[in-house]
Amino acid sequence: MVDGKINEIHGWAATKPGIQVEPWSYKPRALGPHDVEIKITHSGICGSDLHTIKGEWDNVKYPTIVGHEIVGTVITTGASVSSLKEGDIVGVGAQVYACLKDTCKVCSRDLDPHCPEAVFTYDDTTIDPVYAPPLMCAGATVFAPMLRKGVKKGDRVGIIGIGGLGHLAIQYANALGAEVVAFSQSPSKKQQATELGASIFVDTTNKEELDAVRGTLNYLFVTANGSNSPHNDYVTWMDYEGQIVYLAVPPGKMSFTPSEFIHSQVAITGSLIGGVNIVKETLEFAARHNIRPVIERFPMSEINQALERVDSGRIRYRAVLEN
């Protein structure tokens, strides 16, 4: 058995509900044959990290250390690891302990985030490590359903929300050849949406702009979770047999009139991140098409300032911590 080089892991933990974290150390378990130890160089902040440390989800145990958009350098590998070596740059995403077996009904379909045994690593040197973390969660979250749904050239794709998910969704849909329609309640985001690849910008508070695109969308990806968004109106934006895909989680419940979906044959669905293979393809596609998240960089020591900026909605559009 290979002995690990790390005797103590140092992180930042939330010890109670809130958006403040503090230094926290703990002893790692023994290095397993399929494990790797990495020195973390970059870590992105995801909205789900905030939901967790604030105690907004069930079964949060404190102290808790969050983070699943991680890039680092391999410093030790387990005895059975052959695909990675010391010095490799790797990423760690949100998938934890998925079995990845061909006989697994979800892993065999690249749906390993749903595996009941649900860290994975992959080697990537094609993207600057500072830009890679958001792609492993936010990038895969928007790209995975586009691949599964078959978004292609000629499709008209709507993106609701120009934030951490939406600004990447615009870039991926544009690179797939689709005509992108960006929806936002903030007219100030029109210029950036256009620069990212949107052909049309719609201010959702402007009835004339909304009326101009009603009945024209093949796909609508919902990346904003505001409770004041016009969810019940989305079906009227869709072409026949269009698909509405929820990637963000609006609070509370929503109600719909079934007849609207029957008459238009519009489908509504959701999507959860992406499997290991999808994440790899997300990165490779981003490298080929020069897709980059818009980020704000913070030294790890300023993690609390970064968390506050993300929580307040002032971040543009993803926060990346540098160690």
C-alpha positions in Angstrom: 0.0 0.0 0.0 1.2 3.5 -0.9 1.4 5.9 2.0 -0.1 9.3 1.4 1.9 12.5 1.6 -0.8 14.5 3.4 -1.0 14.1 7.1 -3.5 16.8 7.7 -6.1 18.4 5.4 -6.7 22.1 5.7 -10.0 23.6 4.6 -12.5 26.3 5.4 -15.6 25.0 7.3 -19.0 26.4 8.2 -19.6 25.6 11.8 -23.1 26.9 11.9 -25.7 28.1 9.4 -24.6 31.3 7.6 -22.1 32.5 5.0 -19.0 32.7 7.2 -16.4 29.9 7.2 -13.3 29.5 9.2 -10.0 27.5 8.9 -10.5 23.8 9.8 -8.2 20.9 9.8 -8.7 17.1 9.9 -6.9 13.9 9.4 -7.4 12.1 6.1 -8.3 8.5 5.8 -5.6 6.1 4.6 -4.8 6.4 0.8 -6.7 3.6 -1.0 -5.4 1.8 -4.1 -7.7 3.8 -6.4 -7.2 7.2 -4.6 -5.1 10.2 -5.6 -4.0 13.0 -3.4 -4.0 16.5 -4.9 -2.8 19.9 -3.9 -5.7 22.2 -4.6 -4.8 25.3 -6.6 -8.2 26.6 -7.6 -11.8 26.2 -6.3 -15.0 27.7 -7.7 -17.9 28.7 -5.6 -21.3 27.3 -6.7 -24.7 28.4 -5.5 -25.3 25.0 -4.0 -22.3 25.6 -1.7 -24.1 28.6 -0.3 -27.4 26.6 0.1 -25.4 24.0 2.1 -23.5 26.2 4.5 -26.6 28.3 5.1 -28.5 25.2 6.1 -31.1 25.6 3.4 -31.0 22.0 2.4 -31.9 19.0 4.6 -29.4 16.9 6.6 -26.5 19.5 6.7 -24.1 18.5 9.4 -21.7 21.0 10.9 -18.8 21.6 10.6 -19.1 21.2 6.9 -16.5 21.9 4.1 -18.0 22.6 0.7 -16.6 22.9 -2.8 -17.0 20.7 -5.9 -15.4 22.8 -8.6 -11.8 22.0 -7.8 -8.5 22.0 -9.8 -5.2 20.9 -8.4 -2.0 19.0 -8.9 -1.5 15.2 -8.2 1.0 14.7 -5.5 0.4 11.0 -4.7 -1.4 8.1 -6.4 -2.7 4.8 -5.1 -1.1 1.5 -6.0 -3.8 0.7 -8.7 -4.0 4.1 -10.3 -2.5 4.0 -13.9 -4.2 6.9 -15.7 -2.7 9.7 -13.5 0.8 10.4 -12.2 2.4 12.9 -9.9 2.4 16.4 -11.3 -0.7 15.9 -13.5 -3.3 18.7 -13.4 -6.7 17.3 -12.4 -10.2 18.4 -11.6 -12.6 17.2 -9.0 -16.3 17.7 -9.7 -19.6 17.0 -7.9 -19.8 13.3 -8.5 -18.8 11.4 -5.4 -18.4 7.6 -5.1 -20.4 6.7 -8.2 -19.7 3.1 -9.1 -19.2 3.7 -12.8 -20.0 0.1 -13.6 -21.3 -1.0 -17.0 -24.0 -3.0 -15.2 -25.3 0.1 -13.3 -28.5 1.3 -14.9 -27.5 5.0 -14.4 -23.8 5.0 -14.8 -24.0 3.0 -18.0 -26.1 5.9 -19.4 -23.7 8.7 -18.3 -26.1 9.6 -15.5 -23.6 8.8 -12.7 -24.7 11.8 -10.6 -27.8 9.7 -9.9 -25.8 6.6 -8.9 -26.9 5.2 -5.5 -23.3 4.8 -4.5 -22.7 8.3 -5.6 -15.0 12.0 -6.4 -13.9 11.6 -9.8 -10.8 12.9 -11.4 -9.8 13.7 -15.0 -6.7 15.0 -16.5 -6.9 18.3 -18.4 -4.2 20.7 -19.6 -6.1 22.3 -22.4 -7.8 25.0 -20.3 -6.2 27.5 -17.9 -6.8 26.1 -14.4 -8.4 29.3 -13.3 -11.2 28.9 -15.8 -11.7 25.2 -15.4 -13.5 25.0 -12.1 -16.8 26.6 -13.1 -16.9 24.4 -16.2 -17.0 21.2 -14.1 -20.3 22.1 -12.5 -21.9 25.1 -14.2 -20.5 24.2 -17.6 -21.6 20.5 -17.4 -25.0 21.5 -16.0 -25.9 23.5 -19.1 -24.0 21.5 -21.7 -25.2 18.0 -20.6 -28.9 18.6 -21.4 -28.0 20.3 -24.7 -26.2 17.2 -25.8 -29.0 14.8 -24.5 -31.7 16.9 -26.2 -29.7 17.2 -29.5 -29.5 21.0 -29.7 -28.2 21.7 -33.2 -27.7 24.3 -35.9 -30.9 26.0 -36.8 -32.6 25.5 -33.5 -33.8 28.5 -31.6 -32.7 28.2 -28.0 -33.9 30.4 -25.2 -31.8 31.0 -22.1 -33.5 32.5 -19.1 -31.1 34.3 -16.7 -27.7 35.7 -17.5 -25.7 34.6 -14.5 -23.4 31.8 -13.4 -25.3 29.2 -15.5 -26.9 31.4 -18.1 -23.7 33.1 -19.4 -22.2 29.7 -20.1 -25.4 28.3 -21.6 -25.4 31.1 -24.1 -21.8 30.3 -25.2 -22.4 26.5 -25.5 -25.7 26.9 -27.4 -24.1 29.4 -29.8 -21.1 27.0 -30.3 -23.6 24.2 -31.2 -24.9 26.4 -34.0 -28.2 27.4 -32.4 -29.8 30.8 -32.6 -29.7 32.0 -29.0 -32.4 34.2 -27.4 -31.3 35.5 -24.0 -34.1 36.5 -21.5 -33.4 38.7 -18.5 -35.1 41.1 -16.2 -32.0 43.3 -16.4 -31.7 45.3 -19.6 -28.2 46.3 -18.5 -27.1 42.7 -19.4 -28.0 43.1 -23.1 -24.5 44.0 -24.3 -22.8 41.2 -22.5 -25.4 38.7 -23.6 -24.8 39.7 -27.2 -21.0 39.5 -26.8 -21.4 36.0 -25.4 -23.3 34.9 -28.5 -27.0 35.8 -28.1 -28.6 36.8 -31.3 -31.7 38.3 -29.6 -32.1 39.8 -26.1 -35.5 39.9 -24.5 -36.3 42.1 -21.5 -38.9 40.0 -19.7 -40.5 43.1 -18.3 -41.2 44.3 -21.8 -44.4 42.9 -23.3 -43.6 43.9 -26.8 -40.3 42.1 -26.8 -41.8 39.0 -25.3 -44.7 39.0 -27.8 -42.1 39.1 -30.6 -40.7 35.7 -29.7 -43.8 33.9 -28.5 -44.3 30.5 -30.1 -40.8 30.4 -31.6 -38.5 28.5 -29.2 -37.4 24.9 -29.8 -35.7 24.8 -26.4 -35.8 26.9 -23.2 -33.2 26.4 -20.6 -34.2 27.9 -17.2 -31.0 29.0 -15.4 -32.5 31.6 -13.0 -34.3 30.5 -9.8 -36.2 33.7 -9.0 -39.6 33.2 -7.6 -40.9 36.3 -9.5 -40.0 34.8 -12.9 -43.0 34.2 -15.2 -42.8 30.4 -15.1 -46.5 30.0 -16.0 -45.9 32.0 -19.2 -42.9 29.9 -20.5 -45.1 27.5 -22.4 -46.4 30.4 -24.6 -42.8 31.1 -25.8 -42.4 27.6 -27.2 -42.9 26.3 -30.7 -44.9 23.1 -31.1 -43.1 20.1 -29.4 -40.6 22.5 -27.7 -38.9 21.5 -24.5 -38.5 23.5 -21.3 -35.5 22.4 -19.3 -35.1 23.4 -15.6 -31.5 23.7 -14.5 -32.1 26.0 -11.5 -34.4 25.3 -8.6 -37.0 28.0 -8.0 -38.3 28.1 -4.4 -41.7 26.8 -3.6 -44.2 25.1 -5.9 -45.5 26.0 -9.4 -48.8 25.2 -11.1 -49.5 24.8 -14.7 -52.6 24.3 -16.9 -52.3 20.9 -18.5 -54.3 21.9 -21.6 -51.6 24.3 -22.6 -49.1 21.5 -22.8 -51.5 19.2 -24.6 -52.3 21.7 -27.3 -48.7 22.7 -27.9 -47.2 19.3 -27.1 -44.5 21.1 -25.1 -42.5 19.0 -22.7 -41.1 20.2 -19.4 -38.2 18.4 -17.7 -35.1 19.0 -15.5 -31.4 18.0 -15.6 -28.8 17.4 -13.0 -25.1 18.2 -13.7 -23.5 15.6 -16.0 -21.6 12.3 -15.8 -17.9 11.9 -15.9 -17.8 11.5 -19.7 -20.0 14.6 -20.1 -17.7 16.7 -17.9 -14.8 15.6 -20.0 -16.7 16.5 -23.2 -17.7 19.8 -21.6 -14.1 20.7 -21.1 -12.9 19.5 -24.5 -15.7 21.4 -26.3 -14.9 24.5 -24.3 -11.3 24.3 -25.4 -12.2 23.8 -29.1 -14.7 26.7 -29.1 -12.9 29.1 -26.8 -15.7 29.0 -24.2 -14.6 30.7 -21.0 -16.6 31.5 -17.9 -16.6 35.1 -16.8 -15.0 35.0 -13.4 -13.9 37.1 -10.5 -10.7 35.9 -8.8 -10.0 35.8 -5.0 -7.1 34.6 -2.9 -8.3 31.7 -0.7 -7.7 33.9 2.3 -10.6 36.1 1.1 -13.1 33.3 0.9 -15.6 35.0 3.2 -15.6 38.1 1.0 -16.1 35.9 -2.0 -19.0 34.1 -0.4 -20.7 37.3 0.5 -20.3 38.7 -3.0 -21.8 35.5 -4.5 -24.7 35.5 -1.9 -25.5 39.1 -2.7 -25.8 38.4 -6.4 -23.1 40.9 -7.2 -20.6 38.4 -8.6 -20.0 38.4 -12.4 -20.5 35.6 -13.0 -18.5 32.9 -11.1 -16.1 33.2 -8.2 -12.8 31.3 -8.3 -10.6 31.0 -5.3 -6.8 30.7 -5.8 -4.6 28.9 -3.3 
